[in-house]
Amino acid sequence: MPVGGTRTSPDVLRKEIHHAELAVAALRPGAGRQQVLGLLRRLDLIDEVIAHLEARHVDLRAERVRIETIHNMILSRGAIVARTLAGEWDARRAEVEATRPRWWWYLDQRVAADRGRQRRKVGWIAAGTVLALGGLVAVYLLFLQPDEEVRRQIALVSQAEGLIEEGAYAEAMALYRQAEAAAPEDPDLPLAIAVLHEALGEPAAAAEAYARAETLYGDEALYWAYRSGRYLFLGWWAEGGSAAQEAVALDPELAVAYCHLGGAYEAQGQIEEAMAAVRRCRDLAQAHNQDELYVLATSRLARLLQTPR
């Protein structure tokens, strides 16, 4: 019985599994769209062939083991796959009429959910943008009573960050752009836009927005520290760590850079390094009277000390 023009024999299945093994092993940052799409479609084919063979009571235990290994490898490279097709997942799912059992067509959502959980685990990494923390936003709105335009800007940013949690980068960017139009001197807004352009695979637009943000910050170390925080918010731990180290190299006294560096280390399981960075953050924050950051770092350090190593 043919499936998409392919005969459903065990030999054909084993051949497709072999091709899938090679394809998933070749997944690297910067993978091409057709490379990723070809792998996902091959998984569809394997799934269909298995269904036909099992309906004929063919013993596929050995093949099932190999397929499970492929699935695990794809999950471990989920961020690469999700980023490669950023901005087009909904269209691709509609194109192939994907259903939930074909979970590989929903990798973007799975990666976004995983990142959301990890961000909550190391949620303190966004400390540099204090007003982005829900409780402090509420206090700000209640006691300082900003004007309506500022309240709208805060609401737009809050909505955008909620969409990022869901992996809806293009929709989040649209809200950031609205906020930027209302506050063109706020450097965090073009920085947020730049990172989303990068996530969507739009390097030219990202470079332009990064340059705009760096100019507005007026301090290269501060720019890299906040860029680190934006990377960490997306769950890009390695990039966040590298940006934080760049900030530290430029200004060894910048407390928020150590805050983000500690978050990057912790997210990657480097607990000893995370504690050292957080201690440095705490000490610098205390020395520079940055009370909110000092309290946050002290609390975080206490938790890290209880983390199994």
N, C-alpha and C positions, 0 to 999 in steps of 0.2 A: 504494500500500500504506500503510495507516494506521499511525502509531506513537503510541500513547497518544491516539488520536482526532484526530491531526493528519496532514494529507496531506504526503507527502514529496516536495515539488517544490523546485527551486532557489530559487524565490521565497519559499517558506515558510522555507527555511533562512536566506536573507539577512535576512528579517524577524526571526527568532529571534536571529541574530547581532547585529542592530542593538539589540534589547532588552537583550541581554547586555552590549553595549558601554556602554549607558546605565547599567545596573545596577552594573557594576564601577566606572565613573567616579564613582558616587554613594557608594561605600563610604568612610565616615569613622568615626573613633572614636565609639563609642556607637551604631553601626548596630544596627537592630532584628533580632530573630531571624528574623522572617518575610521581611525583606529579604534576609538572607543565605541562608536556605533556598530562597527563590525563585530566587536566582541559581544555586545548586548544582543545583537540579532543572532549570533551563533548560540548564545545561551537559550534563546527562544527555540531554535531548531533542536538543540539537544533535549530540551524539555518535551517537545512534541514527539521526537523519536522515542524517547523513554516511555511515554504514555502508550504509544502503539506497541512497543515490544513487551511491556508489562501486561498489556491486554492479551498478549499471546503467551503469557506465563513464561517469558524468557528470564533466566536467572541473571540479574544485573548487579549482584552484590559488589563485585570487584569494580565495576564501572561507577557505582554509587559512591564508593570511597574516593575515587579520583575526582568526581564531580564535587563532592563536599570540600575537597582540598581547594579546588578552583574557586568555589564560593567564598571560602575563608580568605583566600588571597585577594579576591575582589573587595571584600569588606575591609581588609587591611589597607587597601589603596583607594578606599571610597572617596576621600577628599580629592584625589587626582581626577577621578571619573566625574565627580560632581562639578568640579571647577571647569573641566573641559567643555561640558555642555551647559554651562551657566547661561541662564536667560532663555533656554529653549527646551527645558525639560517638559513643560506642559504640552508643547506642540509635538514633541517626540512621543510622549505617552499617547496622545490622541491619534497620532499617525499609525501606531502599531496596535491600538486598542488594548493597551496594557491593563492588566488586572493585578490586584494585590499579590496573588500567589507568584507572579513574575516580579519579585521584589527588586530585581536589579534595575528596573525602570523607575524606581522610587528612591534611588540612592541619594539624590539631592536632599530629600526630606529626612532620610535616615541620618545623613551626615549633619544636617542642620540641628536635628534633635540631639544628637550626640554632643555637638558643640555647645548647645544650650545647657545640657547637663554639666559639661565640664566647666563652662563659664560660671554656672552657679556654684560649683565646687570651689573655684578660685575667683569668686565674684569680686573680691577686693581689688583685683587688678585694674579696675576702672576708677580707682581712687583719685587719679589725677583730674578727672572731670567730676568734681564732687557733686555738682548740681544734677548730674545724671542719676544719682542714687535716689531712689524713690522717696525715702523718708525725708531726706534733706530738701528735695523739691517741694514736698508738702509743707515743710516748715517755712521755706522761702516764700511760697505762695501765701501762706496764712499770715505771717508776721510782717514781711516786707511789702506785701501788697503791690507787686509791680504793675505797670500799666498793661492795658489789654494786648498791645503788640508783643510785649515780652512774654506774657502768659501764652499767647498763641504760638510763639516760637518754641517755648518749652514743650507745649503739647505736640507740636509737629515732630520734634526730636524724639520725644517719648514714643510716639506712634512708629517712627522710622526704626527705632531700635527694637521695637516689638516685631516688626516685619523682618528684620535681620535674623532674629531668633528663629523665624520660620523659613529662612533661606530665600525670602522674596527680595532680592537685592535691588532689582530695577525699581520696584514700587517704593522701597525705602529711599532710594536715591531721589526720586521725584519729591518726596516730602522734605528731604534735606535741602533740595534746591529752593523749595518754597521758603524754608527757614532762612536760607542764605540771602534770598532777595529781601527779607525783612531785616536782616542783620549782616550786611556785607562786610563788616569789620571783624566779625567773629571768626578767628582762624580755625576753630575746630570743625566748622561746617564744610569748608572746602577740603579739609583733611579727610573727613568722613566720606565725602563724595569721591575723593581720589582713591581711597582704599576700595570702595565699591566698584569703581571703574577697573581697578586691578583685578578684583575678584571676577568681574564679568569678561575679562580678557580684552580690555580696551586700553592698551598701554599709552597711546598718544594722549587720550583724554585724561588718563591718570597722571601723566607727567605734568600736564598743564595745571591740573588742580593741585598737585603736590607743590608746584612752584608758587602758586597763589597762596597756599597755606603757609609755606616757609617765609614768604615775604611778610605776611600778616603777623606771624609769631615774632619776627624780628630778633630771634635768638635761636641759633642752630641747634643747640643742645636741647632746648625746650621743645623745639619742633620734633626732634627725633624721639624724645621721651613720649610725647603725645601720639606720635605715629606708632610707637610700640604699643601703646594702649589700644589703639584702633585695631592693630593686627591681632592682639590678644582677644579683643571682643569678637572677632571672626573665628577664633579658635586656631589661628596660625601661630602656633607656639614658637617654632624655630625663627620665623620672621620677626615675631615680637621680641624674642630674646636678642637677636642681632641688632635691631633698632635701639633697644635699651642699652646695649653695650656701646653703641655709637654715641648715645647721649652721655653715658658715663665717661667715655674717653674725652669728650668735649668739655664736660663739666663734672668733675669728680664729687662736687658738693651738691648735686641736684638730687634731692631726696626722692622725688616722684620717679626718677629713672630707675632707682634701686627697687622701688615698689613694683614697677612693671617687670624688672628683671627677675625679682623673686617669684612673681606670678608665672613667668615663662618657665623658670626652673621647676617649680612645683608641678605644673601641668605635665611636664615631661618626666616626672618621677625623681628629679634630682633634689632630694629633700635637704641634704646638708648644704648644698649651694643656695637653695631657696632661703634657708634660715640665715645664712651669712648676709645675703642681700637684704632681707627684711630687717635684720639688726641694724645694718648700715642706714636703711631708710628711717627706722625709728630714731636713731641717734641724730641724724641730720635734721629730721623734722623737729625734734626737741630743740636742737641748737638754733633753728631758724624760726621758732615759735609757730610752726605749722601744726596747730593743735589737732585738727581733724585727722590729718595724715598720721600724726603721732599715735593717736588713739587707735586708729585702724591698724597700723603696723604692730603695735603692742598686742592687740587682740589676735592678729594673724600669727604672730610669733608663738603665742601661747598654744594655739591650735597645732602649729607645725611641730612643736616639741612633743606633742602626743601622737604624732603620725608614726606608724611602724616603719622601721628602716631595716 
